[in-house]
Structure formats: C-alpha cells, structure tokens
Amino acid sequence: MWKLAIITDEVSHDFEEALDRIKEWGLKYVELRTVDRTNLADLDDAAIARVKRLLDERGLEVVAFASPFLKCYLHEPKAGPAGDAFFSQASTYPEHLQILKRLGDLSKLFGTKITRCFSFWREDDPSAVFDEVVERLKESCRLAEQYGLILAMENENSCNGGTPQEVRDLVWAVDSPVLGVMWDGGNAQWADIEAYPAGYSLVKDRIFHVHVKDVIVEPDDARHGTTLGEGLVDFPGMFAAMKADGYQGGVSLEPHFKAGEPGPPDKVKACVTNLKKLVAEVGVEHA
C-alpha cells in the first residue's frame, strides 16, 4: 500500500490553513518540513506540541520528515548559501548533526522514522570529495541508527548527490541498512535526465520514499513546475514499474510551482487529484 501525502508548506506557510486544505482534499498523510516559516527541527517543545495537536484534530498522520539534513557545506567556511535550506538555522556539519538528534526525539511523537537527507552542497568536482562525503554519511548513519531514524537521500541538483547515478554511488558506497534513496523523478527531469526509465532504473532497488513533482521546459530553456501529469515525467510508466517492483511506502507531493513558496491552491489541488487518478490507474492500493 502506498501512503499518499503532501509537504504541508507546498500548500500554505500558514500551517493550520495547510492542514485544513489537505484534509478537505482527502489526503490522510503529510510530510513535515516547515511550520509557519520555521523549520520543524528548530521548533521548541511547545510549538511541537501544537503541531501534534493540530494534526490529531484533523486525523492526519506524518509519513516522513522533509529535513534539510546535510544541506550544508562539506568544508567551512564558504561565502553565502548555496540553495534553499527551508528556513533552517543550521549551517555547519556539527549543527546538522543536532538536527538529526532533534528529529530522533520527534520521530517517536510523530510515528515516523523516515528522514530526508542530502549530500552536502555541490562541490566544483564532486568526485574529488566522494570519499569524504561517504565517511561523513557513514558517521551520520551510525547516529541515525542510534536515534532510531532511517535516512533517505534525495537526488538534489545543488548537492553532491545530484543525479540518480551520483546518489546510487553514494548510497551503495555507504552500504548502511539505514540509508536509502528518496527518489525525486522531477528533480532528475529538471536536470535533463530522463526520470523514467533511465533515472528510476538506477535507484529502484533502494527507494525508501518518493517525492513527486512535474516539470516543463520552455523554448528559452527555462524550467518550471507544472501540474502533476501535465509535464515531462512519465508518471504512468514509473508508477506501474514501482508497483511491479513491489514498492510499499510513501509518495509525497512537492509541486514546486515556485521555489520556497506554496503554489496556487487550485493548481496544488489539481496535483492531488491527478496523483490519486494516476495511482488508481495502475491499480495500486493507497491510503
């Protein structure tokens, strides 16, 4: 069974408003990233209690943490940010290890172990730092196991694990039972890598969680998020393959109409509708 979800701040930066819309649209699961423009890992205990209460009042469950873990520099210092870190206050590797500890505490409250991770901001030559990234990932995995977490590395173009091949190489080199892939076919397609079958075939054996977004490319080569099912990603083919390969887990919408901001409500709702339709068409049971 697949658990269909959406990242809450893709709906609204107002957490309560986001939850109300998500419930209205008939989803039962959410993925947590930021709450009222504050990263989940930076919330104090009182704010966390409020988040749990608001979810419980609406009967919504958490499928995963959309953490910024390891969206930081491998070497310090560097000038300026390298990408969207989701309002996180952590900027160094030691600070990011504290994110992991905090999410370990929260995993018991929210009932999920799946925590997104990255592979440090992209270096000019990722291959030159491959061994060092692997060693830090191994350390992270030891801590994740200690805290009861499971790490899922997203293929993120601004990080060292940017392509499906790069993510595969890192995850396979670390070789930890608590590290897998957070597969984002939209991110692959955004970088001109065919999401399915090419990208998917590289990571399909180790997918722990799935993000879905669709993308179009304008004549001037500009990339934009678009309504799920109306862009370049072959979701019918990929979903059918996921079913055939026995995937059981979460599928979270991250429409990405505008980086770091919620999309237009009607378009985000259309993504929810189309996700349900696409999943139903390949005969997957879902909650």
SVG drawing of the C-alpha trace seen along z (x, -y; Angstrom):
<svg xmlns="http://www.w3.org/2000/svg" viewBox="-13 -35 53 42">
<polyline fill="none" stroke="black" stroke-width="0.4" points="0.0,0.0 1.2,-3.5 0.7,-6.4 -0.2,-9.5 0.9,-12.7 1.9,-16.3 4.6,-18.5 2.5,-21.0 4.3,-24.2 3.7,-23.4 0.1,-24.2 0.5,-27.2 3.0,-28.7 0.1,-29.0 0.2,-25.6 -3.4,-25.4 -4.6,-26.6 -2.5,-24.0 -3.9,-21.2 -7.4,-22.3 -6.9,-22.2 -5.1,-18.9 -8.0,-17.3 -10.5,-18.9 -8.7,-17.3 -9.0,-13.9 -5.3,-13.1 -4.6,-11.3 -0.8,-11.8 1.5,-14.8 5.2,-15.3 6.6,-17.9 9.3,-20.5 8.4,-23.9 5.7,-25.3 4.7,-28.9 8.1,-29.6 10.1,-27.9 11.9,-24.6 10.5,-21.7 13.8,-20.9 14.0,-24.5 10.6,-24.4 10.6,-24.3 8.7,-21.7 5.6,-23.9 5.4,-24.5 5.9,-20.8 3.0,-20.0 0.8,-22.4 1.8,-20.8 0.9,-17.3 -2.4,-18.6 -3.4,-20.2 -2.6,-17.0 -4.5,-14.9 -7.6,-17.2 -7.8,-16.6 -6.9,-12.9 -3.7,-13.4 -0.6,-11.3 3.1,-12.1 4.7,-9.9 8.2,-11.5 10.3,-14.4 11.4,-16.6 14.5,-17.5 17.3,-19.8 19.9,-17.4 23.3,-17.8 22.2,-20.7 25.3,-22.4 28.9,-22.8 31.4,-19.9 34.2,-22.4 33.9,-25.6 33.8,-28.5 32.1,-29.3 30.5,-32.6 26.7,-32.7 24.1,-30.0 24.0,-27.5 20.3,-26.8 17.0,-26.5 17.6,-25.2 13.9,-25.6 14.4,-28.3 16.9,-26.1 19.1,-27.9 21.8,-25.2 24.6,-25.9 27.6,-23.7 28.0,-20.0 28.1,-19.8 24.9,-21.9 23.3,-19.5 24.1,-16.5 22.0,-18.3 19.1,-18.3 19.4,-14.5 19.2,-14.3 16.2,-16.5 14.4,-14.5 15.2,-11.3 13.3,-12.8 10.4,-13.8 10.2,-10.5 8.6,-8.8 6.0,-11.6 5.0,-11.7 5.3,-8.0 7.7,-8.1 11.4,-7.2 11.9,-8.3 14.1,-11.4 15.2,-13.1 18.9,-13.7 21.2,-15.3 24.9,-15.0 26.3,-18.5 26.3,-21.5 27.7,-20.6 31.5,-21.0 33.0,-22.0 34.2,-18.4 32.0,-16.0 34.2,-13.1 37.1,-14.8 35.3,-14.7 33.4,-11.4 35.4,-9.5 35.0,-12.3 31.3,-12.6 31.0,-8.8 32.8,-8.9 30.5,-11.7 27.5,-9.8 28.7,-6.7 29.0,-8.7 25.5,-10.1 24.1,-6.6 25.6,-5.5 23.9,-8.4 20.7,-7.8 20.6,-4.2 21.3,-5.3 18.4,-7.8 16.0,-5.3 15.9,-7.1 16.1,-5.9 17.8,-8.3 16.5,-8.7 18.9,-10.7 17.2,-12.9 18.7,-13.4 19.1,-17.2 20.8,-19.1 22.5,-21.6 24.2,-18.8 27.0,-16.3 24.4,-13.6 22.7,-15.5 22.0,-12.8 20.5,-9.4 23.9,-7.9 25.6,-10.0 23.0,-9.2 23.3,-5.5 27.1,-5.6 27.0,-7.3 24.3,-5.1 25.9,-1.9 29.3,-3.0 28.0,-3.8 26.2,-0.4 24.1,-1.0 20.8,0.5 19.5,-2.9 20.4,-4.8 18.4,-4.6 17.1,-6.8 14.4,-9.5 13.6,-9.3 12.5,-12.5 11.9,-11.9 11.0,-15.6 14.4,-16.7 16.1,-14.3 13.9,-15.6 14.7,-19.2 18.3,-18.4 17.6,-16.9 17.9,-13.3 15.1,-11.1 13.2,-10.3 11.7,-7.0 13.0,-4.6 16.6,-5.8 16.8,-7.5 14.5,-5.2 16.3,-2.1 19.4,-3.2 17.9,-3.6 14.8,-1.3 16.4,1.3 16.9,-1.0 14.0,-3.5 12.8,-4.3 10.5,-7.2 9.2,-9.1 8.7,-12.7 6.7,-13.7 6.7,-16.9 6.3,-17.5 8.3,-19.9 8.1,-21.7 10.9,-23.2 10.2,-26.5 11.7,-27.3 14.2,-29.5 15.3,-26.5 13.7,-27.8 12.3,-25.1 9.0,-25.4 7.0,-23.2 3.7,-22.3 0.5,-20.3 1.4,-16.7 0.8,-14.6 1.0,-17.5 4.8,-17.7 7.7,-15.7 7.8,-13.0 6.3,-9.6 4.4,-9.0 2.1,-6.3 5.2,-4.3 7.1,-5.0 4.2,-4.2 3.5,-0.9 7.2,0.0 7.1,-0.9 4.1,1.4 5.8,4.2 8.9,3.8 7.0,4.1 7.4,0.6 5.5,0.1 5.8,-3.3 5.1,-7.0 4.6,-9.1 4.7,-12.8 3.7,-15.7 6.1,-18.5 4.6,-20.5 7.4,-23.2 5.5,-25.8 7.7,-28.4 10.9,-27.5 10.4,-28.0 6.8,-29.1 3.4,-27.5 1.7,-27.0 -1.6,-28.4 -4.3,-26.5 -6.2,-25.4 -3.0,-24.0 -1.9,-22.2 -5.3,-20.7 -5.2,-19.6 -1.9,-17.8 -3.6,-15.9 -6.5,-15.0 -4.1,-13.8 -1.9,-11.8 -4.9,-9.9 -6.0,-9.3 -2.6,-8.1 -2.1,-5.8 -5.6,-4.3 -5.0,-3.8 -2.0,-1.4 -4.1,0.5 -2.2,-0.5 -3.9,-0.3 -3.4,-3.6 -4.3,-5.3"/>
</svg>
